Amino acid sequence: FIDASNEIYDRIRENQFLDRNSNEFRATALRMLDCLDQRDLPEFASEQRAAEVAICLKEILDRVDLPPYAEIPGIEEVRKDDGALSRWRIPGTRITIARVDEGPQKHEYLFSRETVDNATGYYEDVKSFPYRTTEPKTTPGFYNWYYSSPGSQLISPIINKLPLAFRNQIFGMAVWKWPALILSSIVAVLMMVLIYRIHFKLTNLWKGRNTILYCLTIVFPILAMLTPLLVSYLVKDLLVVRGIPYYIIDFSALFAALLAAIYVVFALSNRVAEIIITSPRINPQGLNAQLIRIISRLMSLVLAVVIFLIGGQYLGIKLITLLASAGIGGLAIALAAQDTLKTLFGTIMLMADKPFRVGERIQFNSYDGFVEDIGLRSTRVRLLTGNLVTIPNDELARFDIENITRRPHIRRAANIKLPLDTPRAKVEQCLHLIRDALKDHEGMNPDFPPRVFFDEFNADSFNIKIFYWFSPPEFWDFLAFSEKLNLTIFQAFEEQGVQFSQPYRVVHNEESKDLNA
């Protein structure tokens, strides 16, 4: 560990700059970082955090008297004790070397988890101590260089010529880095706001009008997702921000990118659904189209949850915490959105059963009209009166719906009443007249011939019952035929001298209690 640190330090002093991306540097740095137990470090900042820990440990070791090599347990002692030696603390420090019992570095002796977690705090306790003058050699200024150096060779000479005040640290970062960090953060936020505003405006403009242009608007959410990643690159590789400011900015940038990625998933699923709906076989306003949209949103929701869990783990959030948060959040959302979820399930039931389509006439409760739109939450019906009513889908799914448009024919059941003094021969003649008027009538379905019967002796009349079925079920044509039939029967009855029965009324006199007909 000490030899690798000294090699990097010598290369810095020789070149006044260190190319962190060179293979030679990365090989040497890897030797140094491999001495650390990094299992508890967050994945998104593991490399930076490990480098910070390594620098702090080197600074500590440069300030304390190290024990002679003969006093340090070696491989012989480990073998002799049959692996019983699992931990060893460097004398005069709180730095511990411990054996790893799991993972890819199993059975290796590394700087322990506790040492890695607390290295910066250990350094703060000894940073005022002088560097030792004994072997192995020390690396004065290594820590300050790490926190103040830029990542670009072009600006490195300029930074090295700045007054010491600009290279000193404020809140864990060199003074000259703060303006660049603040400016880049503000610019990134403004760019994301502008990108999303353009995206929403163009989406509303092209959705439902031009599918190709609507699909191309997905470029804007992708640009918004890349913006915080660009900030992360700037912070990590150009400004080389270190310490707490780095973790805050980098975590915030990656978390913003994670949320933007989830939005991209939803936006992309919407566009895929719209592309499928453009098929000539699918009615854009029909239930199939709405079902496709719901399925795409449910799939995008599942994918968004997966991305959130994976991204949260990458950011260092424990999976059990993410699952608990998702469970609590899901419960809170479910409780707050009971009506919305009920309506959503009602919509799914409607789309599965398909009791009606856009343009069809339905009767529901007291409503009678034509379906104009089937949405995810409600259905709009234009009533016969001209009024527009919006009915929640969960109500439509729970109650009976009469689809008038889908009836194969229109049935009429009518009663013709004859006076009680009508002779039997006249009654029979009236039956023949009505049957002749309905024989092979307009709109007759051969499977449903008309029916005419003398069916009742009423208190005030003889009743003739008429049934006939008219197809196709065009309402106005049905009314025109019914009017024609009524006039035909009226004319035939007049020619035969048959009267229609008059209504029979009973009047109750409260004073005399008599009944008068």
Secondary structure, DSSP 8 states (H G I E B T S, - for coil): -HHHHHHHHHHHHHHSS--TTSHHHHHHHHHHHTTB--TTS-GGGHHHHHHHHHHHHHHHHTTS----GGGS--HHHHHHTTT---EEE-TTSS-EEEE--SSTTTT-EEE-HHHHHHHHHHHHHHTTS----SSS---TTHHHHHHH--S-TTTHHHHHHS-HHHHSEETTEETTHHHHHHHHHHHHHHHHHHHHHHHHHHHHHHTTT-HHHHHHTTHHHHHHHHHHHHHHHIIIIIS---HHHHHHHHHHHHHHHHHHHHHHHHHHHHHHHHHHHTSTTS-TTSHHHHHHHHHHHHHHHHHHHHHHHHHHHHTT--HHHHHHHHHHHHHHHHHHTHHHHHHHHHHHHHHHH----TT-EEEETTEEEEEEEE-SSEEEEEETTS-EEEEEHHHHHHS--EESTT-SSEEEEEEEEE-TT--HHHHHHHHHHHHHHHTT-TTBBTTB--EEEEEEE-SS-EEEEEEEEESS--HHHHHHHHHHHHHHHHHHHHHHT---------EE-TTT--EE-
